[in-house]
């Protein structure tokens, strides 16, 4: 595997939640820099040595509500 993709959403209580597509990896953080570190750590913990993807892609999803 060369790349892993995470869908990142804002958590209702604040901060961010990141979920990997196709893998059982979920992590959360209060800020984007902290999220980067936690995602890297989660990926390296999930995969065996030398098997981790070289690229981690974060796809930020944001809901926006506007009045009609």
N, C-alpha and C positions, 0 to 999 in steps of 0.2 A: 504494500500500500504506500503510495507516494503522498497522498493528501487526505486529511480528515476535515470535515466541515462541521461546525457547531452553529446551531441556531441560538441567538442570544435575544432574550426578551427582558424587559424591565420587570422586576419582581414587584408584586403589589405592596409589600412592606418596605420597598426601597432597594436600590442596588440592581444587580443583574443576575439572571440565571442562564447558564449555557448548557445546551443538550447536544450531544454528538449525534449525527445522522448515521445509522447503521451500526453503532456501537453502544454499549451500556455505560456511557460516561455522562455524568451530570455534575456540575459544580456551580458555585455562586460566589459573588463578591460585591463589595460596596462601591467600587470604582472600576473604571476601565483598566487602568494599570494593574490593579490587584487582580482583575479578571484574567488578564494576559498571563500573569504568573501562575494562577490557580489552574488555568486550562493546560498550560505546559506541564505542570506537575501531575495533573490528572492523566494526561496522555502518557507520560513516561511511566506512571504507576500501572496503567492498564495493560500496556504492551510489554512483552518480554524484551530483554536487552537486544538491541540491533533490529527490532521489528517495528519500532514506532515510526509513524509517517514523518517525512521530512518537512512537510508543509501543514500548518494548522490555519484553516480559514474560518473567520468569524463572520457570520451573516447576521447583522443586527436587524431585528424586526420591531417596528414601533407602531402602535395603534394611535390614531389621532381622531378625536371626536370634534366635529364642528356643528354649530347650531344651524338648523335648516332655515 
